[in-house]
Amino acid sequence: MKKLLIAIICAAIIFSTTAVPAFAADYTLEVENGEIDDYGNIKATINISENSGIYYGSFKFLYNSSCFELGDIKVNQSDTNGKIEVSEDTDNGVITFTYSANDDGGCTYGGEFATLDMRLIATSESVISFNLDMAKMEDFNGNSLEATYKISPIQVPQSFIVTEAATEETQEATQKPITAETVKEVEKELNGGFFHTLWSIVKVLFIILAAAFVLIIIISFFTRRYFKKKRRMQRALEQRKMSEQSPPNNNTL
């Protein structure tokens, strides 16, 4: 009985040590994210590590296209010993990277595979992330390689977090079909806004002219009074001088 138990334990240990490599990943893909700046810009770096040797295959970088805009994509063509092709589906938020090795050695590189410049528009979540999926890599012999994914979360600044109600209103406005009536409404709003602005300018000019006219009348009134008073004083002064210069009348009988 003891020998049987020892044999079972030994078999279990051998099985456990041989079974682990069978399920071990052949390479690791990881997304490292920078911080989101005040304008919503963030850089996502795709790294590859623990690479046993990739000859051909592809994988997908996934993002929420309603929250993010895609910018520049830079790939590491030289160090990865192969050719990397990129296809973009920005409507669905899918970036596909396809790799093919230059020679039989394949790619055993570990490090930066590609970088993506992204810009966050808005989201209702406080923590979000990019995703990697659909990896289909093969070695030189055509054997499928298993991938391990490592995704780091992104902390969203408060200024980019929107409420669900605002998000629904934005989606409804985005999904509203453009018809001839919609175009007419927009033209009406634009024309109405133009005439409203023009009328506001005319009213301001009218007020300025009316104020200038009233000011001219007031200035004219006081100016006339001033010169009238001045002329009266001059006449009185002249009469006074004449009376002083005229000789006295000495008529005697």
C-alpha positions as a printed NumPy array, in Angstrom:
array([[  0.   ,   0.   ,   0.   ],
       [  2.806,   2.424,   0.869],
       [  4.573,   1.657,  -2.388],
       [  1.344,   2.301,  -4.264],
       [  0.85 ,   5.668,  -2.531],
       [  4.46 ,   6.649,  -3.251],
       [  4.013,   5.69 ,  -6.893],
       [  0.828,   7.77 ,  -7.153],
       [  2.5  ,  10.807,  -5.524],
       [  5.511,  10.529,  -7.838],
       [  3.256,  10.252, -10.877],
       [  1.304,  13.321,  -9.75 ],
       [  4.519,  15.318,  -9.296],
       [  5.812,  14.28 , -12.73 ],
       [  2.464,  15.093, -14.344],
       [  2.299,  18.519, -12.687],
       [  5.833,  19.441, -13.786],
       [  5.224,  18.306, -17.379],
       [  1.741,  19.836, -17.648],
       [  2.741,  23.409, -16.738],
       [  4.882,  24.058, -19.844],
       [  2.079,  22.747, -22.048],
       [ -0.154,  25.64 , -20.925],
       [  2.576,  28.251, -20.609],
       [  2.336,  31.246, -22.917],
       [  4.839,  31.566, -25.76 ],
       [  4.974,  35.382, -25.615],
       [  3.437,  38.289, -23.699],
       [  1.816,  41.409, -25.105],
       [  1.483,  44.349, -22.74 ],
       [ -0.013,  47.831, -23.061],
       [  1.648,  50.527, -20.981],
       [ -0.218,  53.835, -20.809],
       [  1.013,  57.303, -20.012],
       [ -1.085,  59.831, -18.132],
       [ -3.843,  61.815, -19.815],
       [ -2.803,  65.466, -20.12 ],
       [ -5.063,  68.525, -19.908],
       [ -5.987,  68.164, -23.588],
       [ -6.885,  64.461, -23.346],
       [ -3.733,  63.199, -25.07 ],
       [ -2.317,  59.839, -23.993],
       [  0.347,  57.541, -25.421],
       [ -0.187,  53.772, -25.443],
       [  2.916,  51.599, -25.84 ],
       [  2.622,  47.942, -26.882],
       [  5.487,  45.836, -25.515],
       [  6.387,  42.235, -26.295],
       [  8.287,  40.013, -23.856],
       [  8.98 ,  36.372, -22.971],
       [  9.079,  35.798, -26.706],
       [  9.911,  32.234, -27.744],
       [ 10.017,  33.135, -31.45 ],
       [  7.306,  34.468, -33.769],
       [  7.48 ,  33.93 , -37.51 ],
       [  4.1  ,  35.173, -38.71 ],
       [  0.761,  36.355, -37.331],
       [ -1.385,  39.261, -36.232],
       [ -3.086,  40.772, -33.212],
       [ -5.601,  43.563, -32.608],
       [ -5.454,  46.692, -30.486],
       [ -8.988,  47.636, -29.397],
       [-10.291,  50.974, -28.112],
       [-13.642,  52.681, -27.635],
       [-14.042,  54.845, -30.744],
       [-16.795,  56.91 , -29.099],
       [-14.377,  57.993, -26.359],
       [-11.015,  58.087, -28.154],
       [ -9.6  ,  59.545, -31.349],
       [ -6.627,  57.832, -32.999],
       [ -3.509,  59.832, -33.796],
       [ -0.096,  58.713, -35.063],
       [  1.039,  55.076, -34.977],
       [  4.75 ,  54.217, -34.813],
       [  6.017,  50.645, -35.204],
       [  9.437,  49.175, -34.445],
       [ 10.38 ,  47.816, -37.86 ],
       [ 14.127,  47.401, -37.284],
       [ 14.533,  45.678, -33.91 ],
       [ 11.728,  43.157, -34.47 ],
       [ 13.542,  41.527, -37.429],
       [ 10.552,  41.677, -39.73 ],
       [  7.865,  43.688, -41.414],
       [  4.929,  45.121, -39.5  ],
       [  1.804,  46.179, -41.388],
       [ -0.948,  48.247, -39.78 ],
       [ -4.608,  48.471, -40.789],
       [ -7.038,  50.879, -39.127],
       [-10.77 ,  50.579, -38.532],
       [-11.42 ,  53.816, -36.655],
       [-15.207,  53.461, -36.843],
       [-15.094,  50.333, -34.693],
       [-11.898,  51.17 , -32.796],
       [ -9.78 ,  48.277, -34.128],
       [ -6.095,  48.523, -35.111],
       [ -4.671,  45.326, -36.61 ],
       [ -0.911,  44.666, -36.526],
       [  0.336,  41.971, -38.923],
       [  3.911,  40.662, -38.547],
       [  6.083,  38.579, -40.844],
       [  9.726,  37.736, -40.097],
       [ 12.613,  38.546, -42.425],
       [ 14.288,  35.149, -42.009],
       [ 13.927,  31.733, -40.435],
       [ 15.056,  33.062, -37.052],
       [ 11.758,  34.88 , -36.609],
       [ 11.224,  37.472, -33.914],
       [ 12.571,  36.812, -30.433],
       [ 12.728,  40.522, -29.651],
       [ 11.622,  41.805, -26.284],
       [ 10.705,  45.465, -25.875],
       [  8.688,  48.159, -27.61 ],
       [  6.623,  46.818, -30.506],
       [  4.516,  49.893, -31.361],
       [  3.257,  53.187, -29.905],
       [ -0.088,  54.862, -30.513],
       [ -1.022,  58.488, -29.884],
       [ -4.604,  58.676, -28.646],
       [ -6.855,  61.533, -27.554],
       [ -9.656,  61.09 , -25.05 ],
       [-12.824,  63.004, -25.913],
       [-15.132,  62.091, -23.043],
       [-16.32 ,  59.084, -21.064],
       [-18.725,  58.301, -18.271],
       [-16.177,  56.008, -16.589],
       [-13.525,  57.025, -14.066],
       [-11.238,  54.12 , -15.042],
       [-10.887,  52.84 , -18.606],
       [ -8.393,  50.785, -20.6  ],
       [ -7.343,  49.668, -24.035],
       [ -7.469,  45.993, -24.976],
       [ -5.456,  43.458, -26.939],
       [ -7.192,  40.5  , -28.49 ],
       [ -7.453,  38.119, -31.42 ],
       [ -3.744,  37.268, -31.456],
       [ -2.957,  34.547, -34.017],
       [  0.796,  34.032, -34.065],
       [  2.783,  31.093, -35.475],
       [  6.364,  29.91 , -35.205],
       [  8.539,  28.912, -38.184],
       [  6.981,  25.443, -38.282],
       [  3.43 ,  26.813, -38.407],
       [  2.601,  25.935, -34.794],
       [  0.175,  28.278, -33.058],
       [  1.651,  30.361, -30.254],
       [ -0.246,  31.255, -27.101],
       [ -0.297,  34.856, -25.888],
       [ -0.568,  36.413, -22.456],
       [ -2.089,  39.895, -22.242],
       [ -1.228,  42.555, -19.675],
       [ -3.366,  45.698, -19.725],
       [ -2.809,  48.648, -17.395],
       [ -5.871,  50.742, -16.413],
       [ -6.162,  54.46 , -17.157],
       [ -7.324,  56.977, -14.563],
       [ -9.66 ,  59.489, -16.223],
       [ -9.416,  63.154, -15.117],
       [-12.633,  64.574, -13.706],
       [-12.864,  67.136, -16.524],
       [-13.36 ,  64.334, -19.095],
       [-16.055,  62.431, -17.174],
       [-19.584,  63.121, -18.418],
       [-22.905,  62.043, -16.942],
       [-25.   ,  59.343, -18.553],
       [-27.716,  61.875, -19.427],
       [-25.227,  64.065, -21.276],
       [-23.854,  61.   , -23.052],
       [-27.357,  59.955, -24.188],
       [-28.073,  63.474, -25.483],
       [-24.785,  63.474, -27.385],
       [-25.524,  60.054, -28.889],
       [-29.035,  61.125, -29.915],
       [-27.664,  64.249, -31.562],
       [-25.008,  62.186, -33.335],
       [-27.469,  59.521, -34.499],
       [-30.051,  62.052, -35.76 ],
       [-30.331,  61.605, -39.557],
       [-29.542,  64.557, -41.8  ],
       [-32.583,  65.38 , -43.946],
       [-33.675,  68.295, -46.127],
       [-35.757,  69.591, -43.225],
       [-32.718,  69.43 , -40.937],
       [-30.698,  71.42 , -43.472],
       [-33.482,  74.025, -43.704],
       [-33.645,  74.278, -39.917],
       [-29.889,  74.811, -39.733],
       [-30.024,  77.442, -42.509],
       [-32.917,  79.141, -40.734],
       [-30.981,  79.217, -37.479],
       [-27.915,  80.586, -39.245],
       [-29.895,  83.246, -41.112],
       [-31.864,  84.116, -37.996],
       [-28.669,  84.465, -36.059],
       [-27.194,  86.714, -38.767],
       [-30.207,  89.052, -38.881],
       [-30.427,  89.065, -35.101],
       [-26.801,  90.153, -34.913],
       [-27.336,  92.762, -37.645],
       [-30.389,  94.154, -35.836],
       [-28.431,  94.332, -32.587],
       [-25.706,  96.344, -34.336],
       [-28.317,  98.708, -35.856],
       [-29.9  ,  99.255, -32.432],
       [-26.539, 100.049, -30.881],
       [-25.753, 102.538, -33.668],
       [-29.194, 104.155, -33.273],
       [-28.665, 104.564, -29.523],
       [-25.238, 106.106, -30.12 ],
       [-26.643, 108.56 , -32.706],
       [-29.577, 109.498, -30.433],
       [-27.222, 110.111, -27.518],
       [-24.953, 112.233, -29.741],
       [-27.974, 114.266, -30.975],
       [-29.185, 114.94 , -27.429],
       [-25.664, 115.907, -26.377],
       [-25.408, 118.36 , -29.298],
       [-28.739, 119.975, -28.327],
       [-27.625, 120.384, -24.715],
       [-24.262, 121.835, -25.729],
       [-25.975, 124.181, -28.2  ],
       [-28.433, 125.387, -25.534],
       [-25.757, 126.27 , -22.998],
       [-23.53 , 127.768, -25.688],
       [-26.3  , 130.115, -26.847],
       [-27.026, 131.188, -23.258],
       [-23.349, 131.839, -22.66 ],
       [-22.892, 134.045, -25.753],
       [-26.22 , 135.837, -25.161],
       [-25.165, 136.698, -21.617],
       [-21.762, 137.767, -22.874],
       [-23.285, 140.104, -25.483],
       [-25.595, 141.634, -22.865],
       [-22.648, 142.326, -20.587],
       [-20.705, 143.893, -23.462],
       [-23.603, 146.245, -24.326],
       [-23.975, 147.275, -20.7  ],
       [-20.252, 147.993, -20.511],
       [-20.339, 150.083, -23.702],
       [-23.305, 152.139, -22.463],
       [-21.515, 152.757, -19.211],
       [-18.411, 153.979, -20.98 ],
       [-20.478, 156.28 , -23.229],
       [-22.257, 157.799, -20.269],
       [-18.983, 158.501, -18.555],
       [-17.464, 160.147, -21.656],
       [-20.431, 162.404, -22.539],
       [-20.046, 166.112, -21.182],
       [-22.533, 167.359, -18.624],
       [-25.481, 169.428, -19.904],
       [-25.187, 173.065, -18.499],
       [-28.211, 174.729, -20.084],
       [-29.07 , 177.953, -18.268],
       [-31.923, 180.34 , -18.771]])
